[in-house]
Amino acid sequence: MNIVQNTALRPLLRLTDDDGWETSVGQAFDTIFYASNYFAAVSGDAGLGYRQVSPFDLARSVGHLFCCDQVAHYVPAANMMVWILLADDGPVLMGLATPDEVASSGGRAWTVYVLDGAVFGWPREALFDYPQVSFGDNFLYLTFNPDGNGAVICRFHVGELRRRDTLHFQYFVAGGNWYVCPSEMSGERGLFVVQNSTSQLRVFDWRENSNSISWHDVNIATIPTDDWIIRTPDSAEWLGPGSKIDSSVVGAARRRNELWAAWSGARKVAGRQENVFPHPHIGLAVIDLQSMRLTQQRYLWNPEHAFAYPSLASNPGGEIALTFMWGGDRHYVQHGVGFLTGPTELWSTTGDEGITGGGHYITARMAFPETDRFVAAGYNAPRHPTNPASWLNSPRYVLFER
């Protein structure tokens, strides 16, 4: 495994000390668009330099106030960089621009679409949360959670995205489910994974040549959900109640006729006394897309530290890459990347005294056009140099290959 680039974006970029978490990235040719919870940045020279971009300005340009939860991706079939933001007053904002436009404008030229509650027949001020994006052969997929209304799956045809005129889209509301994770590289169908329970996943299957969506329930070994907390060498608490950690499926990717799904798991299965794992870990399910049955359930675990916050990506060559956080016990909290297909390889991209990391998500993506490479947006949080009671979030851009 080879780390081609490993760039710490702080002190290059800074809004506040607490701005570099929930990181996401889109990469195409020499253009990189990077976003965290509160700031965004663009590089037009393959990561040699970055320029900060204001999500607050983008939201104001369409009459809204920026909130949080940004997601970036590149959709090759549309040749579009996609920038998803949440507005403080409810809606999802979707910005579209070609990689050339992103680079030449310094990340300031976007065609912006507003999806508010009224579009879906709810009150216009309905609050949306947890947006994620992926793509298949002919569609961009957007998922999010409207407050109290289940999970929403939307699809947009790449031809309309390319033209950037009026967008016509279809959507489905999974009323009984909550956090929905779209699959990367889903091909001729949209694939989405939710957790029905700690012992069952549900896979939504939306064929691109169909207006109907189907779903299949897949039983898995029970996910441990009790006893998350682990401490770093200086006794700082990681994966505690304030860390946003849970066992939702937060990574999914297709590999030929397999769907891979990933989640964070704790030490104990609820209601049991004994530890199943010595520390929190990452769980993985491999589902056969013909039979819709579980073929493997795997784990990333270590007796010396925890793993958490997985994100998966795949490529046409059949590789599954991931990004993740690890640490605790005798180790400080670090960011890492790796491969799950072929020999499992996991590499750390940080090595300082980080005391936290994760948020709701970090992200891995396939690079383009060099699809044998992957990009990851992650971070860790070293203790603040002048305030030992706090930390300084440190986002990272990583380009890696087998």
N, C-alpha and C positions, 0 to 999 in steps of 0.2 A: 504494500500500500504506500502511496506517495501523497504527501501534503504539498500541493503546488503553491498555494498561497494561504497564509494564515495571518490576517490583519486585524489588529485591535483598533477599533474605530474611535476609541477615546484615547488621547485627548483631541483627535482630529475633529470629532463632532461632540457637541454638548449642548443640551438645553437646561437640564438640571442634573443633580447627582443621581436622581432616581428615574432617569428617562430611558435606559437602555435595556429593557426587558420585553418579553413577548415579541421576539424578533422574527423577521420574515425577509425573504430575498427573492428577486426575480433576476435572471441573468440571460442575456442574448448578445452574441458577438462580443463587442468590447463594452457593452452597456450593462451596468449593474445598478439595480434599484433596490435599496435596502430600507427597511422600516422597523421601528420598534413601537412600543406602546404610545410614545409621545413625539418622537422625531422621525424624519425620513432623510435619506441622502441618496445622491446619484454619483456614479463614476462613469465617465465616457471614455476612459483609457484603460479598461480592463483592471481597474483597481489600483492604479498608480496614485490617483488622487481622488478625493471625494468633495462634494459640495453639499451643504446642508439644504434641505427643502422643508418648507413649512406646511404641515397638514392643516394648521389653523387657517392659513390663507386659502388653501384649496376649498375648505368647507365654507368659508365666508363668501367665496366667489359664486356659490349657488344658494346663498341665503341661509346657511346653517352654521351652527357652532360645533367645532370639532370636539369629540369626546376621547376616543381611545381605540384599541384593538385594530391595528392596521395589519393588512395582509398584502403581500406582493407576489406576483407570479408572471411568467412569460408564457403565452399561448402560441406555439409555432404556427399552427394552421391559420391563424388570424394575423400573424406577425404583430401582435399587440402585447405591450406590457400592461398588466392589470394592477390597479392600486385600489384596494378596498379599505374604507374607513367607516367608523361609526360616528354618527352625529350625536351631539349631546341631547338633542330634542327628539331622538328616536331613530331616524331612518339609516339605512345603509347607503353610502355613497360609493359609486364605482367610477374610477377614472381610467380612461383608455388613451394610449399613445404608442406610436411605434418606437422601437429602440432608438432610431435616429432622432426622432422628436424629443425623446427624453434626454438624450445626450446633448443635443444642440441647444436646448432651452434650459439646461441645468435643472431638469425636473420640474419645470413650471408650465409646460404646455400640455394640457389634458382636456379631453372631452369628457364631461362629468354627467353621470346619470344618477338620479335620486330614486330610491325605492323606499317609499314610506308605507305606513300601515294601510292607507286607503287603496293602494295598488292590490292588496290582498283581501280587501273587504273588511278590514279592521279599522278602528279609529286611527286617524292620520298620525296622532301622536304616540302610537304604540312603540314601545322600546324594543330594539333588536340587540342581540348580543352574540358573541362567539362566531364571527364569520370565518369561513374557510373556502378556498377555491381549488379547483383541479380542472383537468381537461381530458376529453376523449378525442376520437378522430375528428368529429364535426361539431362538438359543443364545448362551451365553457360551463362548468358547474359551480354554482354558488350555494353554500349552505349557511344557515344561521338559525338562531333560536329567538323567536319573538316571545316576549314576556307572557307566560301563561298559556301559550297556544301550541306547544309541541315544537317539533323541528321542521324547518322548511328546506326543501331541495328545489333549486331553480336551474334551468338550463337555457343557454343563449347560443344561437347558431353562430358559428365562426364567420360566416359570410356577412351577417349583419354587423358583427363586431368590426370586421375589416372596413366596412363602408361607413360605420359610425353615424348612421341615420337613425330613424325611429327603431327602437329595439322591441321585437315581439318575443316574449319568452313564455315558457310553460313552468308550472310549479306544482309541487306536491307537498301536502302537510302531513307529517307523521305525528298525529295528535297524541299518541301514547308514548312517544319517545322524546328524548331531550337532546343531548349532545350528539350530533351526527357528524361522522368523519368521511369526507369524500376520498375516493381512491385516486392516487396518482396514476397516470398512463393507463386509463381504463379502456382504451381502444374503441370498439364498436358499441360499447354500452357504458352507461354511467353506473358506478358501483359505490355504495355508501354503507358504512357499518355503524351500528349503534349497539349499545349494551342493553338488552332486555332485562337482564339480571346479572348477578355475579357469576351465574352458571350458564348463561346463554347470550349469544350474539344474534343480531338480526342483520341480514344483508339485503338491502334494497337494490334491485336490478332494473335499470331503465334502458332498454334497447334503443339505440339511436334511430332505428327505423320504425319505432312504435310510439304511440301516445300513451301507452299503458305502462304502469310500473308494478313490478311484482316483488315479493319479499320471501325470504327463506330464513327460518330459525335454525341456528347451529348450536348444539350443546357443547360446552367446554368444561374442563376441570375448573372448580370454583376458584375465583380470584380472591386472594387474601386482601381484606380491606381494613383490618385493625392493626394498630401499633406501627405508625409511620415514623415517628420522631427518631432522628439520629443526630449525634452531636459531632462537631468538628474538633480538631485537637485543642482548640482554645475554649471548648465547651459551648460554643455558639450552637443554637438549635437549627437544624435543617429539616424540612418536610413536616413542620409543625402545623397547627391549625391556621396560621396566617400565610401559608405557602401556596395555597390554591391547589394543592395536590389532591387528586382523587383517582379512581380506577377507570374513568371513561376511556373509550378508544380514541386515541389522539394521533395515531399514525396508520395509514393504509396505502397499499400500492399493489398494482397488478403485475404478475410475472407469468407471461404466457397464459396457461389455464389455471393459475393459482391466484388467490387473493390473500395477501398478507395483512394482518391487523396487529396493532401493538398498543399496549397500555402500561401504566405504572401499577405495581402491586405492592401491598404492605407485607408485614411479617406473618400475620395470623388470619385464618379464615374466621369470620364473625361467628361467635358462639363456641369457639374451641379454645382450649387452654394452651395447647402446645404451640410453639413457633413452627411454621412451615418453612420459613426462610430465616437465615440469621439477620438479614437486613432487607429493607425495601429493594425491589427488583423490577425488571421489565419483563412482561409476559408477551408472548407472540403466538398467534393462531395462524395456521396455513390452511386455507379452505379450497377444496377442489371446485372449480366453477361449473363443471359438468354435473356432478352429483350434489353439489352444495353441501358437502360433508367435510368435517374436520379431518385433515390428514396428518397434521402435526400440531402439537402444542409445546412450545419451547420457552426457555427462560434465560435471561441474562442476569446472573447473580454472582456474588463474590462474598466469601466469608469475612473480608476485610473492609468492605465499603458498600454503599447503596448505589443502585442505578435508578434513574427516573426520567420522565419527560421525553419519551421517544417520538421521533418523527421519521417517516419512511419515504423513500423515493425509489423509482425503478427506471430502467432504460430499455431500449429495443434489444440490447444484448442479453437481457434476462438477469441483470444484477439487481439486488435489493441493497440499497445503501441506507444508512440511518445517521441521525444526530441525536445526542442524548446528554444528560447530566450525570455526573458520578461524584462520589465523595462521602465524607463522614467517617466516624471512628478515628482511625489514624491518619486520615487524608482530608485535606481541605476540599471544598466543592469546586469541581472543574467541569469544563465543557469537552465533549468528545465527538468523534465521527467514526464511521466504520462500515464494514460490509457484512451481510448475513448469509449471502449465497457463496458457494465455494468455501474455502477456509474462512471461518469467522475471524475478522480482524477489527480490533477496537483501538483507536489512538486518542490520546488526550491532546487537545489543542491549547490548553492553558496549564499553568503550573504555579500560580501565585497563591497567596493565602486567602482564597475565596471562601466566604462564609455562607453564601446562599446562591440560588440560581434556579430558573425554571419558569415561574409565572404560570399562565395557562398553557403556553406552547412555545416551542422553538421550531424551526422548520428546516427540512432538507428538500432539495430540488435537483432534477436533472439539469445539467448545463446544456447550452445550445450554441453553436451546432456541433460541438465536440461532445457527443452524447455518451462517450465512455467516461466522462467526468461528471462530478456532482458538486453542488454548492450547498453550503450550510450557513444558516444564520443562528448564532447562539450567543451566550454570554455567561460570565460568572460575575461575582460581586466581591472583590477584595475589600477588606476593612478600610474605612475612610482614613486617609493619612493624617488628618488633623482632628478627627472626631472618632475615637475608638468605639463609641457606642453605636456608630452607624457604618454604612458601607457605600461603596461607589460602584454602580453598575458599569460593567465593561463589555459592551457588545463586540462580537467578532464576525468577520467574514472569512469563510474557509472554502477553498477550492481543492478537491481531492479526487484521486483516481486509484484504481487497483494497481 
